[in-house]
């Protein structure tokens, strides 16, 4: 469903070049949750942005359902859902107006969009907020709205960038439940995070990024076998130190 | 979260959009609605839009009124000057002098002051316990008068230094007594000298309408600049930098909507808010002035509400708002935060005041390079429109170049908005915008085409102006050669530079693929016949009153035709047929056509390129050749259709070449073909036999092109990115 092949991206700096993502490849199947893990600055967000078509890779490609980002970026974008911890809302629109606006951006038929808006709002328990102004919502309520927003066009692939950052226990549990729903809905999910404990609970497979390179890729057991370490945290500490 | 019961309802497959509701135009309208809804609900917009005009203008009017009252006290016709005296006798004597008809100025002077005399009120200041000088110091009177009742009486007038009313009273009273003295002296002279005649009897007369000094033309352009900027600044920042600051930028950029759509909808919202703000300000300003009876100061005329001026201003507002909204968006799109956007905009706002001040300077007119100078041109146009001195050609140039600048600014904005430069966390320079893309694209983007057109308008205007200036000194061969060179330099090189800079593929950007031989035959036949249709359309346009040549133009055309007769045929064909055919086709049916095909349906692309093609032929130097619009646009429609059908620029080049070559050779060899009976010089309809032959040829040509291209251009994957 999602295929990333040899993605590479460098940024010019005053004193040279920074290779933010270096030859990263992985595949994700429907119903699979893939954790793209790494410390801050490892290249997770850059990888995500290249998949989304927000950044042009220097080489390599990302492919969704056989369509490459470089060939038909609009077709790829319409198949991707994206939720980030830094996602905001339009404060002067009602929640319903905002959700329908995004549905329109993704060319979802208006009747279908209304139906999805209702059902997803019901699912994420924000139905009572639909006609409230988005600027009046609490942090937790905004988080739920953005989670619904990411699904309004029913994408087969979901990208979640640091979804639990800055959330309290209830908020984190909401994300866990959401990812579980996505998995059961047959979506291919990429979760970018540096919270290894959460990733261990959430993800089926893992890709460990460090300094732009994908050092390890596989299930938890496969990673343990490859590294001889007991947990993801140990694997990571070992990776960074060596 | 009720995930258990609803987990099955998560949609999986992406839905195919319904065609009706997601046509690009409908979607664009909805995007505009959203931006407007969001902006108009914002409390800060409401404050700028409603509260400012409601509060500021009444306050300004009150202050202005107060200023005027104090500045003009005692100087108006109705308000009498107050003169203070110490005794009733002095008062009586003073009034007797003033009421004596002999103290009135001569008729000539009286007429100059509209027949109105200043009036005086004489008061005895001792009634309030003050001497006249004391009353003057306390500003209870305008002038203190002291009369010593000798023979003759001695009058001493004292005014408060710097008091306008007092100085005026002193001057007028002195003059009145002077006239009295003169008139009495003349009466005595007449009675004693029978042969006395005055040196001259003076009468005065006026011709022409009185010129009413109006502040509209000087003040309003400056006010328009301030009003539109004030209205546009906040929404421009909020809708661009604000997206990033509130965290909606990435989600927006991740959606499958062309950036140009998003930017255009934001542009519409900013223009609307700027317009509404300016209108609210204007309404408040005029209403306040009208209610405060200050309107004549602005209009120089009657107290009536200046409806015509308001309508003119509204038209100008659209131009100002369109320009500022685009410029501000292009700057704020680069900003990552409100603060950064404000830092960019403050210098722009200050800079914008300089052209605004131009409207206050006498002698600066809208002509020459000023007609294409951004902002300066619209400020001068506003002044000339309001003063009723605007001319059509520079006005059209101003409007066209401003539309071009606005389009270029939006193109820049859509390139910057949400690009690497603002989405990335690391810093990025403004120069990155000019960097060549890493990948080759098949056709230029509409933004690239917009920027190229925006550059083409002023450059073409300058080049054609320079040519017109030097043409009278050159031979016809040089004129023709320079025309061709100018064409290559403007319509040839500018699009070429854009294609190179945007790293576009030449073959697809210019539609250089070889056509079928049959398509070429069809195009040739259309070319052989279409010139007659162009001629007929020109004659019909003239009859409908939307073109035609005046006597002066006919004379100039005759001179041109005479000059062409002496030019070598090869030069004529090379410069007026081959060069335009190749360069204009590559520009309009190649570069522009393929760029617009990315976002418009074939019919709209053909129409748009034809109108732009027609407009460029209308503007020549400082003249507007309106009569050329209909035939050239019609020619553009045919050429556009051929380019669409054949997916190649070459049949159009052949048709264009044939058409131009025939027209120019017919002009050169006019004398030899006059026996055929065509009335070119007199702008008459062609003979019926000619029309039948030419129409048949054209129809056959169209049929051949149609049947040789049964699978039209929509199948071209490089061009068909939107539904046809």
Interface residues (C-beta under 8 A of the other chain):
Chain A: X11 X49 X52 X53 X54 X55 X56 X58 X70 X73 X74 X75 X77 X78 X79 X80 X82 X84 X86 X87 X88 X89 X90 X91 X92 X93 X97 X101 X102 X104 X105 X106 X107 X108 X109 X110 X112 X116 X119 X120 X122 X123 X124 X125 X144 X146 X149 X151 X153 X154 X155 X156 X174 X177 X178 X180 X181 X182 X184 X185 X186 X187
Chain B: X1 X2 X3 X6 X7 X9 X10 X11 X12 X13 X14 X15 X17 X18 X21 X22 X27 X30 X31 X34 X37 X38 X39 X41 X42 X246 X247 X248 X250 X251 X252 X253 X254 X255 X256 X257 X258 X418 X420 X423 X424 X426 X437 X438 X439
